[in-house]
Amino acid sequence: MKEDLSALQEWETLWDMEFNPQKYKHLTITNKTKPINSVYSIHNETLEKVSNAKYLGVTLNRKLKWNTHIDAICKKANQKRSFLQRNMRGCSRKIKAKAFNTYVRPILSYASPVWNPISNQSLCSNLEMVQRKGARFVYSN
């Protein structure tokens, strides 16, 4: 990895680019109880070691657990649903359903083949709770 970072720094000087070390994090994904601790740096600045990192909209955990990601998307979906609920009181059921399917459902299903929570019932119940609240919103119940 250190050799790759050195090659990356050579590439950036070749192409007159510059990486900002503050934007990069160091995430080690392992199930070992005593993982190997390495220090990585760019431009003589050590990369911050984190236990969770967001990559392409998916929050990765050092043990590849999806609790943090599911909690974040449920929170975001509930915020969108609440916004729609406040601003669409007088709209028809059809309009509410379209709005929910357009703005909330994609949040819940984004990258789901990666983090599919079928094995964890509590994660499924969190996602289903958002769906039930959405159904109540659409049917005004």
mmCIF file of the C-alpha atoms, coordinates in Angstrom:
data_MODEL
# 
_entry.id   MODEL 
# 
loop_
_atom_site.group_PDB 
_atom_site.id 
_atom_site.type_symbol 
_atom_site.label_atom_id 
_atom_site.label_alt_id 
_atom_site.label_comp_id 
_atom_site.label_asym_id 
_atom_site.label_entity_id 
_atom_site.label_seq_id 
_atom_site.pdbx_PDB_ins_code 
_atom_site.Cartn_x 
_atom_site.Cartn_y 
_atom_site.Cartn_z 
_atom_site.occupancy 
_atom_site.B_iso_or_equiv 
_atom_site.pdbx_formal_charge 
_atom_site.auth_seq_id 
_atom_site.auth_comp_id 
_atom_site.auth_asym_id 
_atom_site.auth_atom_id 
_atom_site.pdbx_PDB_model_num 
ATOM 1   C CA . MET A 1 1   ? 0.000   0.000   0.000   1.00 0.00 ? 1   MET A CA 1 
ATOM 2   C CA . LYS A 1 2   ? 2.839   2.376   0.816   1.00 0.00 ? 2   LYS A CA 1 
ATOM 3   C CA . GLU A 1 3   ? 4.384   1.678   -2.590  1.00 0.00 ? 3   GLU A CA 1 
ATOM 4   C CA . ASP A 1 4   ? 1.032   2.449   -4.241  1.00 0.00 ? 4   ASP A CA 1 
ATOM 5   C CA . LEU A 1 5   ? 0.807   5.762   -2.402  1.00 0.00 ? 5   LEU A CA 1 
ATOM 6   C CA . SER A 1 6   ? 4.338   6.621   -3.554  1.00 0.00 ? 6   SER A CA 1 
ATOM 7   C CA . ALA A 1 7   ? 3.409   5.761   -7.146  1.00 0.00 ? 7   ALA A CA 1 
ATOM 8   C CA . LEU A 1 8   ? 0.300   7.917   -6.784  1.00 0.00 ? 8   LEU A CA 1 
ATOM 9   C CA . GLN A 1 9   ? 2.416   10.876  -5.685  1.00 0.00 ? 9   GLN A CA 1 
ATOM 10  C CA . GLU A 1 10  ? 4.695   10.395  -8.688  1.00 0.00 ? 10  GLU A CA 1 
ATOM 11  C CA . TRP A 1 11  ? 1.646   10.290  -10.955 1.00 0.00 ? 11  TRP A CA 1 
ATOM 12  C CA . GLU A 1 12  ? 0.282   13.540  -9.538  1.00 0.00 ? 12  GLU A CA 1 
ATOM 13  C CA . THR A 1 13  ? 3.574   15.384  -10.129 1.00 0.00 ? 13  THR A CA 1 
ATOM 14  C CA . LEU A 1 14  ? 3.727   13.994  -13.671 1.00 0.00 ? 14  LEU A CA 1 
ATOM 15  C CA . TRP A 1 15  ? 0.230   15.338  -14.429 1.00 0.00 ? 15  TRP A CA 1 
ATOM 16  C CA . ASP A 1 16  ? 0.597   18.611  -12.460 1.00 0.00 ? 16  ASP A CA 1 
ATOM 17  C CA . MET A 1 17  ? -2.068  17.673  -9.953  1.00 0.00 ? 17  MET A CA 1 
ATOM 18  C CA . GLU A 1 18  ? -2.047  17.728  -6.174  1.00 0.00 ? 18  GLU A CA 1 
ATOM 19  C CA . PHE A 1 19  ? -3.926  15.563  -3.689  1.00 0.00 ? 19  PHE A CA 1 
ATOM 20  C CA . ASN A 1 20  ? -5.245  17.087  -0.491  1.00 0.00 ? 20  ASN A CA 1 
ATOM 21  C CA . PRO A 1 21  ? -4.255  14.711  2.363   1.00 0.00 ? 21  PRO A CA 1 
ATOM 22  C CA . GLN A 1 22  ? -7.007  16.047  4.655   1.00 0.00 ? 22  GLN A CA 1 
ATOM 23  C CA . LYS A 1 23  ? -9.648  14.596  2.317   1.00 0.00 ? 23  LYS A CA 1 
ATOM 24  C CA . TYR A 1 24  ? -8.348  11.032  2.580   1.00 0.00 ? 24  TYR A CA 1 
ATOM 25  C CA . LYS A 1 25  ? -8.986  8.522   5.357   1.00 0.00 ? 25  LYS A CA 1 
ATOM 26  C CA . HIS A 1 26  ? -7.425  5.201   6.295   1.00 0.00 ? 26  HIS A CA 1 
ATOM 27  C CA . LEU A 1 27  ? -9.936  2.377   6.860   1.00 0.00 ? 27  LEU A CA 1 
ATOM 28  C CA . THR A 1 28  ? -8.737  -1.148  7.588   1.00 0.00 ? 28  THR A CA 1 
ATOM 29  C CA . ILE A 1 29  ? -11.384 -3.793  6.944   1.00 0.00 ? 29  ILE A CA 1 
ATOM 30  C CA . THR A 1 30  ? -10.735 -6.915  9.007   1.00 0.00 ? 30  THR A CA 1 
ATOM 31  C CA . ASN A 1 31  ? -12.292 -9.346  11.478  1.00 0.00 ? 31  ASN A CA 1 
ATOM 32  C CA . LYS A 1 32  ? -9.014  -9.955  13.284  1.00 0.00 ? 32  LYS A CA 1 
ATOM 33  C CA . THR A 1 33  ? -8.913  -9.206  16.988  1.00 0.00 ? 33  THR A CA 1 
ATOM 34  C CA . LYS A 1 34  ? -5.392  -7.796  16.656  1.00 0.00 ? 34  LYS A CA 1 
ATOM 35  C CA . PRO A 1 35  ? -5.159  -6.158  13.222  1.00 0.00 ? 35  PRO A CA 1 
ATOM 36  C CA . ILE A 1 36  ? -1.865  -4.999  11.797  1.00 0.00 ? 36  ILE A CA 1 
ATOM 37  C CA . ASN A 1 37  ? -1.499  -1.293  12.511  1.00 0.00 ? 37  ASN A CA 1 
ATOM 38  C CA . SER A 1 38  ? 0.076   0.578   9.631   1.00 0.00 ? 38  SER A CA 1 
ATOM 39  C CA . VAL A 1 39  ? 0.582   4.274   9.140   1.00 0.00 ? 39  VAL A CA 1 
ATOM 40  C CA . TYR A 1 40  ? -0.013  5.687   5.677   1.00 0.00 ? 40  TYR A CA 1 
ATOM 41  C CA . SER A 1 41  ? 0.867   9.175   4.529   1.00 0.00 ? 41  SER A CA 1 
ATOM 42  C CA . ILE A 1 42  ? 0.627   11.473  1.530   1.00 0.00 ? 42  ILE A CA 1 
ATOM 43  C CA . HIS A 1 43  ? 2.984   14.462  1.274   1.00 0.00 ? 43  HIS A CA 1 
ATOM 44  C CA . ASN A 1 44  ? 4.413   13.591  4.692   1.00 0.00 ? 44  ASN A CA 1 
ATOM 45  C CA . GLU A 1 45  ? 0.993   13.980  6.312   1.00 0.00 ? 45  GLU A CA 1 
ATOM 46  C CA . THR A 1 46  ? -0.413  10.931  8.069   1.00 0.00 ? 46  THR A CA 1 
ATOM 47  C CA . LEU A 1 47  ? -3.832  9.789   6.897   1.00 0.00 ? 47  LEU A CA 1 
ATOM 48  C CA . GLU A 1 48  ? -6.507  9.763   9.589   1.00 0.00 ? 48  GLU A CA 1 
ATOM 49  C CA . LYS A 1 49  ? -7.487  6.248   10.704  1.00 0.00 ? 49  LYS A CA 1 
ATOM 50  C CA . VAL A 1 50  ? -11.274 5.796   10.944  1.00 0.00 ? 50  VAL A CA 1 
ATOM 51  C CA . SER A 1 51  ? -13.662 2.973   11.821  1.00 0.00 ? 51  SER A CA 1 
ATOM 52  C CA . ASN A 1 52  ? -16.377 4.090   9.335   1.00 0.00 ? 52  ASN A CA 1 
ATOM 53  C CA . ALA A 1 53  ? -16.000 5.726   5.943   1.00 0.00 ? 53  ALA A CA 1 
ATOM 54  C CA . LYS A 1 54  ? -18.457 6.780   3.273   1.00 0.00 ? 54  LYS A CA 1 
ATOM 55  C CA . TYR A 1 55  ? -17.695 5.602   -0.254  1.00 0.00 ? 55  TYR A CA 1 
ATOM 56  C CA . LEU A 1 56  ? -20.041 6.275   -3.185  1.00 0.00 ? 56  LEU A CA 1 
ATOM 57  C CA . GLY A 1 57  ? -22.923 6.870   -0.773  1.00 0.00 ? 57  GLY A CA 1 
ATOM 58  C CA . VAL A 1 58  ? -22.412 3.645   1.190   1.00 0.00 ? 58  VAL A CA 1 
ATOM 59  C CA . THR A 1 59  ? -21.039 3.823   4.735   1.00 0.00 ? 59  THR A CA 1 
ATOM 60  C CA . LEU A 1 60  ? -18.431 1.111   5.185   1.00 0.00 ? 60  LEU A CA 1 
ATOM 61  C CA . ASN A 1 61  ? -17.538 -0.229  8.611   1.00 0.00 ? 61  ASN A CA 1 
ATOM 62  C CA . ARG A 1 62  ? -14.184 -1.787  9.554   1.00 0.00 ? 62  ARG A CA 1 
ATOM 63  C CA . LYS A 1 63  ? -15.966 -5.125  10.170  1.00 0.00 ? 63  LYS A CA 1 
ATOM 64  C CA . LEU A 1 64  ? -18.364 -4.697  7.221   1.00 0.00 ? 64  LEU A CA 1 
ATOM 65  C CA . LYS A 1 65  ? -21.372 -4.339  9.518   1.00 0.00 ? 65  LYS A CA 1 
ATOM 66  C CA . TRP A 1 66  ? -24.186 -2.295  8.022   1.00 0.00 ? 66  TRP A CA 1 
ATOM 67  C CA . ASN A 1 67  ? -25.792 -0.798  11.164  1.00 0.00 ? 67  ASN A CA 1 
ATOM 68  C CA . THR A 1 68  ? -24.260 2.650   10.619  1.00 0.00 ? 68  THR A CA 1 
ATOM 69  C CA . HIS A 1 69  ? -25.286 2.724   6.967   1.00 0.00 ? 69  HIS A CA 1 
ATOM 70  C CA . ILE A 1 70  ? -28.872 1.570   7.637   1.00 0.00 ? 70  ILE A CA 1 
ATOM 71  C CA . ASP A 1 71  ? -29.280 4.099   10.457  1.00 0.00 ? 71  ASP A CA 1 
ATOM 72  C CA . ALA A 1 72  ? -28.048 6.899   8.196   1.00 0.00 ? 72  ALA A CA 1 
ATOM 73  C CA . ILE A 1 73  ? -30.332 6.029   5.272   1.00 0.00 ? 73  ILE A CA 1 
ATOM 74  C CA . CYS A 1 74  ? -33.337 5.553   7.567   1.00 0.00 ? 74  CYS A CA 1 
ATOM 75  C CA . LYS A 1 75  ? -32.702 8.980   9.086   1.00 0.00 ? 75  LYS A CA 1 
ATOM 76  C CA . LYS A 1 76  ? -32.341 10.581  5.653   1.00 0.00 ? 76  LYS A CA 1 
ATOM 77  C CA . ALA A 1 77  ? -35.470 8.839   4.315   1.00 0.00 ? 77  ALA A CA 1 
ATOM 78  C CA . ASN A 1 78  ? -37.509 9.881   7.373   1.00 0.00 ? 78  ASN A CA 1 
ATOM 79  C CA . GLN A 1 79  ? -36.396 13.483  6.912   1.00 0.00 ? 79  GLN A CA 1 
ATOM 80  C CA . LYS A 1 80  ? -37.535 13.438  3.256   1.00 0.00 ? 80  LYS A CA 1 
ATOM 81  C CA . ARG A 1 81  ? -40.829 11.790  4.191   1.00 0.00 ? 81  ARG A CA 1 
ATOM 82  C CA . SER A 1 82  ? -41.443 14.372  6.939   1.00 0.00 ? 82  SER A CA 1 
ATOM 83  C CA . PHE A 1 83  ? -40.757 17.176  4.485   1.00 0.00 ? 83  PHE A CA 1 
ATOM 84  C CA . LEU A 1 84  ? -43.242 15.698  2.007   1.00 0.00 ? 84  LEU A CA 1 
ATOM 85  C CA . GLN A 1 85  ? -45.786 15.144  4.767   1.00 0.00 ? 85  GLN A CA 1 
ATOM 86  C CA . ARG A 1 86  ? -45.572 18.776  5.920   1.00 0.00 ? 86  ARG A CA 1 
ATOM 87  C CA . ASN A 1 87  ? -45.856 20.192  2.417   1.00 0.00 ? 87  ASN A CA 1 
ATOM 88  C CA . MET A 1 88  ? -48.364 17.835  0.792   1.00 0.00 ? 88  MET A CA 1 
ATOM 89  C CA . ARG A 1 89  ? -51.239 17.779  3.284   1.00 0.00 ? 89  ARG A CA 1 
ATOM 90  C CA . GLY A 1 90  ? -53.972 18.564  0.796   1.00 0.00 ? 90  GLY A CA 1 
ATOM 91  C CA . CYS A 1 91  ? -52.696 16.470  -2.106  1.00 0.00 ? 91  CYS A CA 1 
ATOM 92  C CA . SER A 1 92  ? -54.379 13.372  -3.433  1.00 0.00 ? 92  SER A CA 1 
ATOM 93  C CA . ARG A 1 93  ? -53.290 9.846   -2.560  1.00 0.00 ? 93  ARG A CA 1 
ATOM 94  C CA . LYS A 1 94  ? -51.918 9.353   -6.078  1.00 0.00 ? 94  LYS A CA 1 
ATOM 95  C CA . ILE A 1 95  ? -49.674 12.438  -5.857  1.00 0.00 ? 95  ILE A CA 1 
ATOM 96  C CA . LYS A 1 96  ? -48.428 11.456  -2.388  1.00 0.00 ? 96  LYS A CA 1 
ATOM 97  C CA . ALA A 1 97  ? -47.586 7.947   -3.608  1.00 0.00 ? 97  ALA A CA 1 
ATOM 98  C CA . LYS A 1 98  ? -45.655 9.310   -6.582  1.00 0.00 ? 98  LYS A CA 1 
ATOM 99  C CA . ALA A 1 99  ? -43.767 11.751  -4.355  1.00 0.00 ? 99  ALA A CA 1 
ATOM 100 C CA . PHE A 1 100 ? -42.883 9.003   -1.847  1.00 0.00 ? 100 PHE A CA 1 
ATOM 101 C CA . ASN A 1 101 ? -41.759 6.622   -4.612  1.00 0.00 ? 101 ASN A CA 1 
ATOM 102 C CA . THR A 1 102 ? -39.723 9.377   -6.286  1.00 0.00 ? 102 THR A CA 1 
ATOM 103 C CA . TYR A 1 103 ? -37.991 10.948  -3.296  1.00 0.00 ? 103 TYR A CA 1 
ATOM 104 C CA . VAL A 1 104 ? -37.914 8.402   -0.465  1.00 0.00 ? 104 VAL A CA 1 
ATOM 105 C CA . ARG A 1 105 ? -37.787 4.894   -1.953  1.00 0.00 ? 105 ARG A CA 1 
ATOM 106 C CA . PRO A 1 106 ? -34.537 5.490   -3.908  1.00 0.00 ? 106 PRO A CA 1 
ATOM 107 C CA . ILE A 1 107 ? -32.808 6.423   -0.650  1.00 0.00 ? 107 ILE A CA 1 
ATOM 108 C CA . LEU A 1 108 ? -33.840 3.101   0.885   1.00 0.00 ? 108 LEU A CA 1 
ATOM 109 C CA . SER A 1 109 ? -32.852 0.962   -2.085  1.00 0.00 ? 109 SER A CA 1 
ATOM 110 C CA . TYR A 1 110 ? -29.614 2.662   -3.188  1.00 0.00 ? 110 TYR A CA 1 
ATOM 111 C CA . ALA A 1 111 ? -26.805 0.052   -3.422  1.00 0.00 ? 111 ALA A CA 1 
ATOM 112 C CA . SER A 1 112 ? -28.996 -2.518  -1.662  1.00 0.00 ? 112 SER A CA 1 
ATOM 113 C CA . PRO A 1 113 ? -27.317 -5.513  -3.371  1.00 0.00 ? 113 PRO A CA 1 
ATOM 114 C CA . VAL A 1 114 ? -24.166 -4.518  -1.483  1.00 0.00 ? 114 VAL A CA 1 
ATOM 115 C CA . TRP A 1 115 ? -25.654 -4.161  2.004   1.00 0.00 ? 115 TRP A CA 1 
ATOM 116 C CA . ASN A 1 116 ? -28.694 -6.480  1.771   1.00 0.00 ? 116 ASN A CA 1 
ATOM 117 C CA . PRO A 1 117 ? -29.803 -6.902  5.423   1.00 0.00 ? 117 PRO A CA 1 
ATOM 118 C CA . ILE A 1 118 ? -31.770 -10.153 5.084   1.00 0.00 ? 118 ILE A CA 1 
ATOM 119 C CA . SER A 1 119 ? -29.607 -11.873 7.709   1.00 0.00 ? 119 SER A CA 1 
ATOM 120 C CA . ASN A 1 120 ? -30.151 -9.134  10.314  1.00 0.00 ? 120 ASN A CA 1 
ATOM 121 C CA . GLN A 1 121 ? -33.786 -8.826  11.414  1.00 0.00 ? 121 GLN A CA 1 
ATOM 122 C CA . SER A 1 122 ? -33.300 -5.571  13.367  1.00 0.00 ? 122 SER A CA 1 
ATOM 123 C CA . LEU A 1 123 ? -31.927 -3.810  10.268  1.00 0.00 ? 123 LEU A CA 1 
ATOM 124 C CA . CYS A 1 124 ? -34.898 -5.074  8.237   1.00 0.00 ? 124 CYS A CA 1 
ATOM 125 C CA . SER A 1 125 ? -37.317 -3.764  10.858  1.00 0.00 ? 125 SER A CA 1 
ATOM 126 C CA . ASN A 1 126 ? -35.712 -0.295  10.674  1.00 0.00 ? 126 ASN A CA 1 
ATOM 127 C CA . LEU A 1 127 ? -36.218 -0.203  6.911   1.00 0.00 ? 127 LEU A CA 1 
ATOM 128 C CA . GLU A 1 128 ? -39.763 -1.542  7.203   1.00 0.00 ? 128 GLU A CA 1 
ATOM 129 C CA . MET A 1 129 ? -40.584 1.139   9.771   1.00 0.00 ? 129 MET A CA 1 
ATOM 130 C CA . VAL A 1 130 ? -39.767 3.813   7.195   1.00 0.00 ? 130 VAL A CA 1 
ATOM 131 C CA . GLN A 1 131 ? -41.979 2.005   4.652   1.00 0.00 ? 131 GLN A CA 1 
ATOM 132 C CA . ARG A 1 132 ? -44.892 1.779   7.128   1.00 0.00 ? 132 ARG A CA 1 
ATOM 133 C CA . LYS A 1 133 ? -44.642 5.493   7.951   1.00 0.00 ? 133 LYS A CA 1 
ATOM 134 C CA . GLY A 1 134 ? -44.619 6.184   4.221   1.00 0.00 ? 134 GLY A CA 1 
ATOM 135 C CA . ALA A 1 135 ? -47.761 4.105   3.732   1.00 0.00 ? 135 ALA A CA 1 
ATOM 136 C CA . ARG A 1 136 ? -49.471 6.024   6.553   1.00 0.00 ? 136 ARG A CA 1 
ATOM 137 C CA . PHE A 1 137 ? -48.442 9.273   4.871   1.00 0.00 ? 137 PHE A CA 1 
ATOM 138 C CA . VAL A 1 138 ? -49.825 8.196   1.487   1.00 0.00 ? 138 VAL A CA 1 
ATOM 139 C CA . TYR A 1 139 ? -53.116 6.847   2.874   1.00 0.00 ? 139 TYR A CA 1 
ATOM 140 C CA . SER A 1 140 ? -53.488 9.666   5.450   1.00 0.00 ? 140 SER A CA 1 
ATOM 141 C CA . ASN A 1 141 ? -53.867 7.105   8.238   1.00 0.00 ? 141 ASN A CA 1 
# 
